[in-house]
Amino acid sequence: MRTVLTAFVAGAALACVIAPSVAQKTAIPVTIDNFVFSPERLTVKVGTTVTWTNHDDIPHTVAAKERAFKSKVMDTDESFAFTFATPGEYTYFCSLHPHMTGTIVVEGTAGSGATQ
């Protein structure tokens, strides 16, 4: 019985090391450069954090059209992050330069990964 218990405990410990956590979050970068969000359209899973970083020489913002999120004004190399908890399509823009637009599509199942 002791051997079986030891094997069970060892197996459970190994499974914890090998299996990734279901609650593990994914972070996806979006760059702002030359008045463009890149990638302009991004598909992610619920629970994913998207981080926008301004690499332009002038300030920019990130603001969701439906007001789900809004950054402060970001100077060069500053970032803004938002974690998407609800499935849907989020259209966003720079409030200083409204011609700059992007879209995040959030799929309903939790998990890791994203497609561009």
C-alpha positions in Angstrom: 0.0 0.0 0.0 2.8 2.4 0.9 4.4 1.8 -2.6 1.1 2.7 -4.3 0.7 5.8 -2.2 4.3 6.9 -3.0 3.7 6.3 -6.7 0.5 8.3 -6.6 2.0 11.3 -4.8 5.0 11.3 -7.1 2.7 11.1 -10.2 0.5 13.9 -8.9 3.6 16.1 -8.3 4.9 15.3 -11.8 1.5 16.2 -13.3 1.6 19.6 -11.6 5.0 20.3 -13.1 4.1 19.1 -16.6 0.5 20.4 -17.0 0.2 24.1 -17.6 -2.2 26.0 -15.4 -5.6 26.5 -17.0 -5.8 30.0 -15.4 -2.4 31.0 -17.0 -2.8 34.3 -18.7 -1.3 35.2 -22.1 0.2 38.6 -22.9 0.1 39.9 -26.5 2.0 43.0 -27.7 0.7 45.7 -30.1 3.1 48.3 -31.3 2.3 51.9 -32.2 4.6 53.2 -34.8 4.3 55.6 -37.8 0.7 56.4 -36.8 -0.3 52.7 -37.1 -1.3 50.0 -34.6 0.4 46.7 -35.4 -1.1 44.2 -35.8 -4.2 46.2 -36.7 -6.5 43.2 -36.1 -5.9 40.7 -33.4 -7.8 37.6 -32.3 -7.3 36.4 -28.7 -8.9 34.2 -26.1 -10.8 35.4 -23.0 -8.3 36.2 -20.2 -5.6 37.5 -22.6 -3.8 40.8 -21.8 -3.0 43.0 -24.7 -0.2 45.6 -24.2 0.1 48.5 -26.5 3.5 50.3 -26.6 4.0 53.6 -28.3 7.2 53.6 -30.4 6.3 56.9 -32.2 8.0 60.2 -31.4 4.7 61.8 -30.5 2.0 60.9 -28.0 -0.9 58.5 -28.6 -3.8 56.9 -26.8 -5.7 53.7 -27.0 -9.5 54.1 -26.6 -12.2 51.5 -27.2 -15.1 52.8 -29.3 -17.6 51.3 -26.9 -15.6 52.6 -23.8 -14.5 49.3 -22.5 -11.0 50.7 -22.0 -9.0 53.9 -22.4 -5.3 54.7 -21.8 -3.8 57.9 -20.6 -1.7 59.8 -23.2 1.4 57.7 -23.8 4.7 59.3 -24.7 7.5 57.4 -26.5 8.1 53.9 -25.1 5.2 54.1 -22.6 2.7 51.2 -22.5 -0.9 50.5 -21.7 -2.3 47.0 -20.9 -5.9 45.7 -20.8 -7.1 42.2 -20.0 -10.1 41.0 -22.0 -12.6 39.2 -19.8 -15.6 39.2 -22.1 -15.9 37.8 -25.6 -16.7 40.2 -28.4 -15.2 42.5 -31.0 -13.5 45.6 -29.6 -12.8 48.4 -32.1 -10.3 51.0 -30.8 -8.6 54.2 -31.9 -6.1 56.9 -30.9 -8.2 59.8 -29.4 -5.5 62.2 -30.5 -5.4 60.8 -34.1 -8.8 59.2 -34.8 -7.7 57.9 -38.2 -5.6 55.4 -36.2 -7.8 52.3 -35.6 -7.5 48.7 -34.6 -9.7 45.7 -33.6 -9.4 43.0 -31.0 -11.6 40.0 -31.4 -12.0 38.0 -28.1 -13.1 34.4 -28.4 -15.2 32.9 -25.7 -13.1 30.1 -24.4 -10.2 30.7 -22.0 -6.8 29.5 -23.0 -3.5 30.6 -24.4 -2.5 31.9 -27.8 -3.6 34.5 -30.3 -3.8 34.8 -34.0 -3.1 37.8 -36.1 
